[in-house]
Amino acid sequence: MALKVLTVVGVRPQFIKAAAVSRALREHGGIQEILVHTGQHFDQAMSGVFFEELELPSPAYNLEVNSVSHGAMTGRMLEKLEGVMMRERPDWVLVYGDTNSTVAGALAAAKLHIPVAHVEAGTRSYNRRMAEEINRVVADHVSSLLLCPTQTAVTNLAREGITAGVHHVGDVMYDVAKAAVAKAEARSRILEELQLSRGTYAVATVHRAENTDDPERFARVMAWLSQQGERSPIVMPVHPRTRKLMDSLGLVPKGTRLIEPLGYLDMAWLTHNAAAVFTDSGGLQKEAYFHRVPCVTLRNDTECVETIEAGWNRLWTVADYQPRQEITDIGDGSSSRKVAELLVAPDF
């Protein structure tokens, strides 16, 4: 009988990671994947276009849980995921990253005694005020397979007493980014549509709760972006929650062009050709490095410490980058294949 893997996704970065791993599962053979979309990101711009562009299979279940508080969202996901898992009885539940979808999937599986595999295990910002950090820690502590993107993540888990089932597989997001540039160059027309020239603009995104839930901090972020916008133009794909906050506070950074959220290929091509990236997104920090574009993280800490140490990223509170070097342990584009192999023949 085929190994049954139930994959839980809910937001843009998870669609990207799942696209690579789902492809590897299909290529491996002997694996049946049940894809569950929690609905955390739910509209076409934030969800549907990613399934289309990344050739991610349509979800078998869409739980349509969104637009409520953290507690309500996680609780509703738990309830609905439990029902799906009891119906499907998978051999593994596969979760990604640090979202409410991740922690709900991991907890629902653990309570049903279904083994959990966590892709991107072990990343830490050590800021427990961030919901994402709590989600990471909880998911890691109930997982049987901890699939780490870097050796730093392995070390972080060891500090917490987690050593069994820990594997350094590399970063599955790199698998996607490595293959995406040629496709994006052929298909994306975002530079022409926005009338941009390569290397003449920066890309910005702001969506993390630590920035958007605090109007005073959000105003400081917008002021910082305004300073950068006076030097060179900024293109800012705007998360719906961020746009609502901008409208309510009347805050739009100077020199910044606000656009709707982009699909993966357009965003990859926009980032690939930018002079800089300004973001509070963990995923975009890494993608900036994949495209070898310097990044400034609009937070006081980051889980992407390797990008800081390698000089491709810095916190907005820090004036200068460290000396620039390559990051050697993110993998060679085969991380997704390693994930598939470990699900079939787990090494605890």
Salt bridges, closest charged atoms under 4 A:
GLU88 OE1 - LYS4 NZ 3.29
ASP98 OD2 - ARG136 NH2 3.04
ASP98 OD2 - ARG208 NH2 3.95
GLU120 OE1 - LYS17 NZ 3.03
GLU120 OE2 - LYS286 NZ 2.53
GLU132 OE2 - ARG208 NH1 3.14
GLU133 OE1 - ARG136 NH1 2.33
ASP140 OD1 - HIS118 ND1 2.63
ASP140 OD2 - ARG124 NH1 2.84
GLU160 OE2 - ARG124 NE 2.73
GLU160 OE1 - HIS141 NE2 2.92
ASP171 OD2 - LYS286 NZ 2.83
GLU185 OE2 - ARG198 NH2 3.96
GLU210 OE1 - ARG217 NH2 3.77
GLU210 OE2 - ARG299 NE 3.32
GLU216 OE2 - ARG220 NH1 3.63
GLU230 OE2 - LYS254 NZ 3.65
GLU260 OE2 - ARG243 NH2 3.59
ASP280 OD1 - HIS207 ND1 3.46
GLU303 OE2 - ARG136 NH2 3.18
GLU303 OE2 - ARG208 NH2 3.33
GLU303 OE1 - ARG299 NH2 2.54
GLU326 OE1 - ARG292 NH2 2.55
GLU341 OE2 - ARG337 NH1 3.01
